[in-house]
């Protein structure tokens, strides 16, 4: 079995689109996913499966829609893909303040043309770097004050996205070991 991490966008934020983590865990176990665990209330799952990431995303999105009656975008990555992303973050070092670091996960790799169009935007002192299906973000202040949001990247790159702070990224990777 391969260790996987699923990140769901926009649940349990501001009292909207509420899904209890116990219910989400139970739902995934009914799908046949093994060793399912959740991390915090914002839609993070760690589990074992030999199925392809895209298949897992599609199945979970469908059953959430059926059971809870709202759409929830899901992105699944392997534990190895998480580690690769951590290793590729140019903003991350032993001396970095991880409170300033975030990772936006993209549902698919954006086109080169859309990446080029996005790179023209400069929101200094905040910075971003797009690498494959990941956008590494450095925020000089609070993330919620930055223009480098999920909506910004979804619109400019024309792909689905969801963001986690660096502390959560590191914890999800640790829990997936």
C-alpha positions in Angstrom: 0.0 0.0 0.0 1.1 3.5 -0.8 0.8 6.2 1.9 -1.4 9.1 0.6 -2.4 12.6 1.8 -5.6 14.2 0.8 -6.3 17.9 1.3 -9.8 19.2 1.0 -10.5 22.8 0.1 -12.8 25.1 2.0 -14.4 22.9 4.6 -15.1 23.9 8.2 -14.1 27.5 7.5 -16.3 30.2 9.0 -18.9 27.6 10.0 -19.7 26.8 6.3 -19.5 23.5 4.5 -19.1 21.7 7.8 -17.8 18.1 7.8 -16.8 16.5 11.0 -13.4 14.8 10.8 -14.9 11.6 12.3 -17.5 11.5 9.6 -14.9 12.1 6.9 -12.7 9.3 8.3 -15.7 6.9 8.4 -16.6 7.9 4.8 -13.1 7.1 3.6 -13.0 3.8 5.5 -16.2 2.8 3.7 -14.5 3.5 0.4 -11.9 0.9 1.4 -9.1 3.2 2.3 -6.8 1.8 4.9 -5.2 3.3 8.1 -7.2 6.5 7.7 -6.3 9.4 10.0 -7.3 13.0 10.0 -5.3 16.1 11.0 -6.9 19.2 12.4 -10.4 20.3 11.3 -9.6 21.8 8.0 -9.8 18.7 5.8 -6.5 16.8 5.9 -6.4 13.0 5.6 -3.6 10.5 5.7 -4.3 7.0 4.5 -3.1 3.9 2.5 -4.2 3.1 -1.0 -2.8 1.6 -4.2 -5.2 3.6 -6.4 -4.1 6.5 -8.5 -4.4 10.0 -7.0 -6.8 11.3 -9.6 -9.1 8.3 -9.0 -9.1 8.9 -5.3 -9.8 12.6 -5.8 -12.8 12.0 -8.0 -14.3 9.3 -5.8 -14.0 11.4 -2.6 -15.4 14.5 -4.3 -18.4 12.5 -5.6 -19.2 10.8 -2.3 -18.9 14.1 -0.4 -21.3 15.7 -2.9 -23.8 12.8 -2.4 -23.6 12.7 1.4 -23.2 16.4 2.3 -24.7 18.1 -0.8 -21.9 20.5 -1.5 -18.8 20.5 -3.7 -15.5 20.0 -2.1 -12.4 20.1 -4.2 -9.9 17.3 -3.2 -6.2 17.1 -4.0 -4.3 13.8 -3.3 -0.6 13.4 -3.2 1.6 10.6 -2.1 3.9 10.9 0.9 6.8 10.8 -1.5 5.3 13.7 -3.5 5.0 15.7 -0.2 8.6 15.1 0.7 9.7 16.2 -2.8 7.7 19.4 -2.4 9.3 20.0 0.9 12.8 19.5 -0.6 12.0 21.9 -3.5 10.9 24.8 -1.4 13.5 27.5 -2.1 12.1 29.6 0.8 12.6 26.9 3.4 15.8 26.6 5.4 16.8 25.9 9.0 16.7 29.6 9.7 13.4 30.3 8.0 10.4 31.5 10.0 7.9 28.7 9.0 5.0 31.0 9.9 5.8 33.0 6.7 5.8 29.9 4.5 2.8 28.3 2.7 2.3 25.7 0.0 -0.5 26.0 -2.6 -1.2 22.6 -4.0 -2.5 22.6 -7.6 -4.9 20.1 -8.9 -2.9 19.6 -12.0 0.2 21.1 -13.6 -0.6 24.4 -15.2 0.3 25.2 -18.8 3.6 26.9 -19.4 1.7 29.8 -20.9 -0.4 30.3 -17.7 2.7 30.1 -15.6 4.4 32.8 -17.6 1.3 35.0 -17.4 1.3 34.6 -13.6 5.0 35.3 -13.1 4.5 38.9 -14.3 2.7 39.7 -11.0 4.9 41.1 -8.2 3.4 41.5 -4.8 6.6 42.3 -2.9 7.5 41.8 -0.2 5.5 38.6 -0.6 7.0 36.1 -3.1 6.0 32.9 -4.9 7.6 30.2 -6.9 5.7 27.8 -9.1 7.3 24.3 -9.5 5.2 21.7 -11.3 2.0 21.3 -9.3 3.2 23.3 -6.3 3.3 27.0 -5.5 5.7 28.0 -2.7 4.8 31.2 -1.0 6.7 33.5 1.3 4.5 36.0 3.1 6.2 38.9 4.9 3.0 39.3 7.0 -0.1 37.3 7.5 -1.3 35.0 4.8 -4.8 36.3 4.9 -3.5 39.7 4.1 -1.6 38.5 1.0 -2.8 38.8 -2.5 -1.3 35.3 -3.2 -4.5 33.4 -2.4 -6.1 30.2 -3.7 -8.4 32.4 -5.8 -5.5 34.3 -7.3 -3.6 31.1 -8.4 -6.8 29.4 -9.6 -7.7 32.3 -11.8 -4.3 33.0 -13.2 -3.2 29.4 -13.6 -6.6 28.0 -14.6 -6.4 25.0 -12.2 -7.9 24.1 -8.8 -5.9 24.9 -5.7 -5.8 24.7 -2.0 -3.2 26.1 0.5 -1.7 24.9 3.7 0.7 26.7 6.0 4.2 25.2 6.2 3.7 23.9 9.8 0.7 21.8 8.5 2.7 20.6 5.4 5.5 19.4 7.7 3.1 17.7 10.1 1.2 15.9 7.4 4.5 14.6 6.0 5.6 13.5 9.5 2.2 11.7 10.1 2.4 10.0 6.7 5.7 8.2 7.6 
